Amino acid sequence: MFRLFLFTAMLAVMSCTKVDDPDKPPIDHDEEPGEEIVVPKWELKFEENFEGNAVNPADWYIYNSPGHNGNGLRRPSAFTVADGVLTVTAQMIDGTLVSGGMAHRVNYKYGKFEARVRSDDDPSIATSGVLLTWPQSERWPADGENDFYETTTNRRQSFHTYIHYGNSWATKQQYHKEHKFDAKEWLVVAMEWEAEHIKIYVNGELQWTLTDTKAIPHVPHHLCIQLDAFKKMMGDPVRMQVDWVKIYQRKKD
């Protein structure tokens, strides 16, 4: 499974918005911060508060693999849990950049995925912190990839959303939106993924809506937490931290 995760952050550097007809606007739009939001009826299916002193292997699969695009290694040792916070650290160990990623073991078709997250400044611009959903089928890009929080290799002045899709590697496409929030600070980031739309919220306020149903996955996905390396070397250690994770499904009437 993990070998396909290597594609996750590589595609994030290609920032573009798809337009089906050049004479029409794209089928996505920004939201006015603070606008009234109708709270949908969601049922909490999974909550992770990172209690204890280790990742629960019954709920999460931790990668033990080469790093993104062959950069360093992904190792379980990159993860620590303390004081109710999950930390994944990227650092040089014996001349090798070691970081990590992990995947939730349960797949969901649609849902609301929410987390409280922050990422350290990265002066080496060597890493990207990512929260995403990945298809159970492993069919990429045909079954999509929703990177709802991705810092990219910047100094964490903002974070990005990338929705990847397409019938094949040759025809892969994406939607992209930059969110101008300081990613070094704690942020509550949420993705509502439904058949008709994907909506991104930051600290409870709607920021972006995508309604192109061709770009929206319609198959089960699972949540992943990754700190991806884009270089083989870096300077001081960099952390991505997650305080909690919640996964919801829409309540049935």
C-alpha positions as CSV (number, residue, x, y, z in Angstrom):
1,M,0.0,0.0,0.0
2,F,2.6,2.5,1.1
3,R,4.5,2.6,-2.2
4,L,1.7,4.7,-3.8
5,F,1.8,7.2,-1.0
6,L,5.1,8.3,-2.4
7,F,3.1,10.2,-5.1
8,T,1.2,12.2,-2.6
9,A,3.3,15.3,-2.1
10,M,5.2,15.1,-5.4
11,L,2.1,16.3,-7.2
12,A,1.5,19.2,-4.8
13,V,4.1,21.3,-6.5
14,M,1.9,21.5,-9.7
15,S,-0.4,24.4,-8.7
16,C,-3.2,24.8,-11.2
17,T,-7.0,25.0,-11.4
18,K,-8.8,22.9,-14.0
19,V,-11.3,24.7,-16.3
20,D,-13.5,22.5,-18.5
21,D,-14.4,25.4,-20.8
22,P,-12.0,28.3,-21.1
23,D,-14.9,30.7,-21.5
24,K,-16.5,29.6,-18.2
25,P,-15.2,30.1,-14.6
26,P,-13.9,27.0,-12.8
27,I,-16.4,24.9,-10.8
28,D,-15.0,26.0,-7.5
29,H,-15.2,29.1,-5.5
30,D,-13.9,30.9,-2.4
31,E,-16.2,31.6,0.5
32,E,-16.5,34.8,2.4
33,P,-15.0,34.2,5.8
34,G,-17.6,34.4,8.5
35,E,-20.6,33.7,6.3
36,E,-23.4,31.8,8.0
37,I,-22.9,28.0,7.7
38,V,-25.7,25.5,7.9
39,V,-24.4,22.8,10.2
40,P,-25.1,19.4,8.6
41,K,-26.2,16.4,10.5
42,W,-23.0,14.4,11.0
43,E,-22.5,11.3,13.2
44,L,-19.1,10.8,14.8
45,K,-17.6,7.5,13.7
46,F,-14.0,7.7,15.0
47,E,-12.2,10.0,17.4
48,E,-8.5,9.9,18.2
49,N,-7.1,12.0,21.0
50,F,-3.7,10.4,21.1
51,E,-3.8,9.4,24.7
52,G,-1.1,7.2,26.1
53,N,2.5,7.1,24.9
54,A,2.3,5.4,21.5
55,V,0.2,5.2,18.3
56,N,-2.5,2.6,18.6
57,P,-1.7,-0.1,16.0
58,A,-5.3,-1.4,16.0
59,D,-6.4,2.0,14.5
60,W,-3.3,3.1,12.5
61,Y,-0.8,1.5,10.1
62,I,2.6,3.2,10.3
63,Y,4.8,3.2,7.1
64,N,8.1,1.5,7.1
65,S,9.4,2.3,3.7
66,P,11.5,4.6,1.5
67,G,10.6,8.3,1.8
68,H,8.7,10.3,-0.7
69,N,10.2,10.0,-4.2
70,G,13.2,8.2,-2.8
71,N,14.1,10.9,-0.3
72,G,15.3,9.3,2.9
73,L,13.2,6.9,4.8
74,R,9.8,6.6,6.5
75,R,10.1,4.9,9.8
76,P,7.8,4.2,12.8
77,S,10.5,5.8,15.0
78,A,9.6,9.2,13.6
79,F,6.3,9.1,15.7
80,T,5.9,10.0,19.3
81,V,2.8,10.5,21.5
82,A,2.9,12.6,24.6
83,D,0.6,14.9,26.5
84,G,-2.2,14.1,24.1
85,V,-0.4,15.1,21.0
86,L,0.9,13.1,18.1
87,T,4.3,14.3,16.8
88,V,6.0,13.2,13.6
89,T,9.6,14.4,13.3
90,A,11.7,14.7,10.2
91,Q,15.5,14.8,11.0
92,M,18.9,13.6,9.9
93,I,19.9,10.3,11.5
94,D,23.3,8.9,10.5
95,G,23.3,10.9,7.3
96,T,19.8,9.9,6.2
97,L,16.7,12.0,6.3
98,V,14.2,10.0,8.4
99,S,10.5,11.0,8.6
100,G,7.2,9.2,8.7
101,G,3.6,8.6,7.7
102,M,0.7,6.6,8.9
103,A,-2.8,5.6,7.6
104,H,-6.1,4.9,9.4
105,R,-7.2,1.3,9.0
106,V,-10.9,2.1,8.3
107,N,-12.1,3.3,4.9
108,Y,-15.1,5.5,4.4
109,K,-17.1,6.6,1.3
110,Y,-17.6,10.3,1.8
111,G,-17.6,11.9,5.2
112,K,-16.2,14.8,7.3
113,F,-12.6,14.5,8.2
114,E,-11.4,17.0,10.8
115,A,-8.1,17.5,12.7
116,R,-6.3,20.1,14.9
117,V,-2.9,20.4,13.4
118,R,0.3,22.5,13.2
119,S,3.7,22.3,11.5
120,D,7.1,23.7,12.4
121,D,8.8,26.2,10.3
122,D,11.2,24.5,7.9
123,P,14.2,26.7,7.0
124,S,15.6,23.9,4.8
125,I,12.3,23.8,2.8
126,A,12.8,20.1,2.7
127,T,9.4,18.8,4.1
128,S,5.7,19.0,3.6
129,G,3.1,18.2,6.3
130,V,0.0,16.5,4.8
131,L,-3.4,15.4,5.9
132,L,-5.1,13.5,3.1
133,T,-7.5,10.7,2.1
134,W,-6.3,7.9,-0.1
135,P,-8.4,5.3,-2.0
136,Q,-8.8,1.8,-0.5
137,S,-8.5,0.4,-4.0
138,E,-5.0,1.9,-4.5
139,R,-6.1,2.9,-8.0
140,W,-4.4,6.3,-8.4
141,P,-5.4,8.7,-9.8
142,A,-8.6,7.1,-11.1
143,D,-10.0,6.8,-7.6
144,G,-8.7,10.2,-6.4
145,E,-6.7,11.7,-3.6
146,N,-7.9,14.5,-1.3
147,D,-5.0,16.5,0.2
148,F,-7.1,18.8,2.4
149,Y,-4.1,20.1,4.4
150,E,-0.7,20.3,2.7
151,T,2.0,22.8,3.8
152,T,4.2,22.2,0.7
153,T,7.9,23.0,1.1
154,N,7.5,26.5,2.3
155,R,8.1,28.4,5.6
156,R,4.5,27.5,6.7
157,Q,3.1,30.9,5.9
158,S,0.0,29.1,4.5
159,F,-1.3,25.7,3.6
160,H,-2.9,24.2,0.5
161,T,-5.7,21.9,-0.6
162,Y,-5.1,19.6,-3.6
163,I,-7.8,17.4,-5.1
164,H,-6.2,15.0,-7.6
165,Y,-8.1,12.9,-10.2
166,G,-7.9,11.5,-13.7
167,N,-8.2,8.3,-15.6
168,S,-4.5,7.6,-15.8
169,W,-1.1,9.0,-14.9
170,A,-1.0,10.6,-18.3
171,T,-4.3,12.3,-17.8
172,K,-4.1,13.2,-14.1
173,Q,-5.5,16.6,-13.1
174,Q,-6.1,18.5,-10.0
175,Y,-7.8,21.4,-8.3
176,H,-5.8,23.6,-6.0
177,K,-6.5,26.3,-3.3
178,E,-4.1,28.1,-1.1
179,H,-5.3,28.9,2.4
180,K,-3.5,31.9,3.9
181,F,-3.4,30.9,7.5
182,D,-0.2,30.6,9.5
183,A,0.4,26.8,9.5
184,K,2.9,27.1,12.4
185,E,-0.1,27.9,14.6
186,W,-2.7,25.4,15.7
187,L,-5.5,25.2,13.2
188,V,-8.7,23.1,13.1
189,V,-8.9,22.0,9.5
190,A,-11.9,20.1,8.1
191,M,-12.9,18.5,4.8
192,E,-16.6,17.7,4.1
193,W,-16.5,15.2,1.2
194,E,-19.9,14.4,-0.3
195,A,-21.0,13.2,-3.7
196,E,-21.9,16.7,-4.8
197,H,-19.1,18.7,-3.3
198,I,-16.0,19.0,-1.2
199,K,-15.9,21.8,1.3
200,I,-12.8,23.0,3.3
201,Y,-13.2,24.7,6.7
202,V,-10.5,26.4,8.8
203,N,-11.4,27.1,12.5
204,G,-15.0,26.4,11.7
205,E,-15.3,28.8,8.8
206,L,-16.0,27.7,5.3
207,Q,-13.1,28.7,3.0
208,W,-13.6,26.8,-0.3
209,T,-16.1,24.7,-2.2
210,L,-15.5,22.4,-5.1
211,T,-18.6,21.1,-7.0
212,D,-17.0,19.5,-10.1
213,T,-18.3,15.9,-9.6
214,K,-15.8,14.5,-12.0
215,A,-13.0,15.5,-9.6
216,I,-14.7,14.2,-6.5
217,P,-13.9,10.6,-5.5
218,H,-16.9,8.3,-5.3
219,V,-15.2,5.3,-3.7
220,P,-14.0,4.6,-0.1
221,H,-10.9,6.3,1.2
222,H,-8.9,6.3,4.4
223,L,-7.2,9.1,6.3
224,C,-3.4,9.5,6.2
225,I,-1.0,11.7,8.3
226,Q,2.4,12.3,6.6
227,L,5.4,14.5,6.9
228,D,7.0,14.1,3.4
229,A,10.6,14.7,2.4
230,F,11.4,16.5,-0.8
231,K,15.1,16.5,-0.3
232,K,17.7,14.0,0.8
233,M,19.2,16.4,3.3
234,M,17.8,18.9,5.8
235,G,19.0,21.1,8.6
236,D,17.4,21.2,12.1
237,P,14.6,18.7,12.9
238,V,11.1,19.7,11.8
239,R,7.8,18.5,13.5
240,M,4.2,18.1,12.3
241,Q,1.9,17.8,15.3
242,V,-1.7,16.6,15.5
243,D,-3.8,17.2,18.7
244,W,-6.8,15.2,17.6
245,V,-8.6,13.6,14.7
246,K,-12.4,13.1,14.1
247,I,-14.2,11.3,11.3
248,Y,-17.9,11.6,10.7
249,Q,-20.5,10.1,8.4
250,R,-23.7,11.8,7.5
251,K,-26.6,10.7,9.6
252,K,-29.3,8.7,7.8
253,D,-32.8,10.1,8.0
